[in-house]
Amino acid sequence: MRIAVTGSIATDHLMAYPGRFAEQLIADQLEQVSLSFLVDDLQVRRGGIAANITFGLGQLGTTSVLVGSVGEDFEEYRAWLERHGVDTKSVRVSGTKHTARFLCTTDQDLNQIASFYAGAMQEAREIELKPIADRLGGLDIVVISPNDPEAMVRHTQECRDRGYKFLADPGQQLARMGGEDIRKLVGDAEYLFTNEYEHSLLLQSTGWSHAEVLDRVGMWLTSLGPKGVKIESKSAPTIEVAPPQEQRKGDPTGVGDALRAGFLAGLAGELSLERSVQLGCTLATVSLETDGPQEYVIEPGSFVERFAGAYGEEAAAEIRSLLS
């Protein structure tokens, strides 16, 4: 399966705050917030949503094409991704801007406050998908994940124009983009991914009802945090998939990206929709137990055992060959 993943490629600066953000917020002074949090830990990690998804696919033995824009400081990161099964030949290198930076502080309740510097990502709007399809002999699915907003709209429209199936994953950019652009991102998507908050924000921003969104997409997958994933479509009953129980909670950054990677790996392995989501939930749980979005390692035997414990031996037998 030829998978192109468009979106952000960044360096993550992940900080841990030992208290609770909520305790520092004064209800009647939210219009004049001025806060500084003394953090206990700083981890500098490789990240960016598209890069995290392609890394996760590589961990499951599925090669995908990373599509995004970076700075000249990307070479070490490029080598890392290529060692982990990612095709980086379609990454654009800016001559003037640095690779994007994500700065995120997580409190003890796993709430997060983050900022994102786009840098070279702003030039992703210059990338055309057709040369990538020509190089690969076609594209089976294109992931439109959070990126430069103009790039997201361009890539989505090109998918429509050229007949490429696409997965819409607007994510954090729902807060940045207007309703018209969001409607362009969502309409005609084979799959739509949101979390619970984004689910509501998408409805508010587009002015569409829940039913109207389902009229415009093939499947709407909503991540429900510790409750798993809900799969909805106009033509099939709703399915809910619970995740395996985590053994410990690490930094949550990148957990949703691992979910998407596992789901796409399942599709590439011709698994059913439900089984693909189960694979995504298991990979997301492994990611949650690890500090950093690209620090986990998949050992096939223990991963299949973990999968079997959550979904049964018959289900595990279906993914065993995918990981061998």
URSUL-V361989 format. One record per backbone hydrogen bond with DSSP energy under -1.0 kcal/mol. NH is the residue of the N-H (numbers start at 1). CO is the residue of the C=O. Records with the same first field share a line. If there is no record, write none. Layout:
NH = CO + CO
This chain:
4 = 141
5 = 65
6 = 143
7 = 67
8 = 146
10 = 47
11 = 100
12 = 45
13 = 102
14 = 43
15 = 104
16 = 41
17 = 106
24 = 21
29 = 26
32 = 29
40 = 16
43 = 14
45 = 12
47 = 10
50 = 8
51 = 8
52 = 48
53 = 49
54 = 50
55 = 51
56 = 52
57 = 53
58 = 54
59 = 55
60 = 56
61 = 58
62 = 57
65 = 3
66 = 87
67 = 5
70 = 92
74 = 71
78 = 74
79 = 75
80 = 76
81 = 77
82 = 78
83 = 79
85 = 82
86 = 81
87 = 64
91 = 88
92 = 68
94 = 70
101 = 117
102 = 11
103 = 115
104 = 13
105 = 113
106 = 15
107 = 111
108 = 19
110 = 107
113 = 105
115 = 103
117 = 101
120 = 98
121 = 118
122 = 119
123 = 120
124 = 121
126 = 123
127 = 124
133 = 129
134 = 130
135 = 131
136 = 132
137 = 133
138 = 133
140 = 2
141 = 2
142 = 165
143 = 4
144 = 167
145 = 6
152 = 148
153 = 149
154 = 150
155 = 151
156 = 152
157 = 153
158 = 154
159 = 155
160 = 156
161 = 157
162 = 158
163 = 159
164 = 159
167 = 142
168 = 191
169 = 144
173 = 170
174 = 171
175 = 172
177 = 173
182 = 178
183 = 179
184 = 180
185 = 181
186 = 182
187 = 183
188 = 216
189 = 186
190 = 166
191 = 166
192 = 219
193 = 168
194 = 221
199 = 195
200 = 196
201 = 197
202 = 198
203 = 199
204 = 200
205 = 201
206 = 202
207 = 203
213 = 209
214 = 210
215 = 211
216 = 213
218 = 189
219 = 190
220 = 232
221 = 192
222 = 230
223 = 194
224 = 228
227 = 224
228 = 225
229 = 241
230 = 222
231 = 239
232 = 220
239 = 231
241 = 229
250 = 288
255 = 252
258 = 254
259 = 255
260 = 256
261 = 257
262 = 258
263 = 259
264 = 260
265 = 261
266 = 262
267 = 263
268 = 264
269 = 265
270 = 267
271 = 266
276 = 272
277 = 273
278 = 274
279 = 275
280 = 276
281 = 277
282 = 278
283 = 279
284 = 280
285 = 281
286 = 282
287 = 283
288 = 284
289 = 285
290 = 287
295 = 292
303 = 299
304 = 300
305 = 301
306 = 302
307 = 303
308 = 304
309 = 305
310 = 306
311 = 307
312 = 308
316 = 312
317 = 313
320 = 316
323 = 319
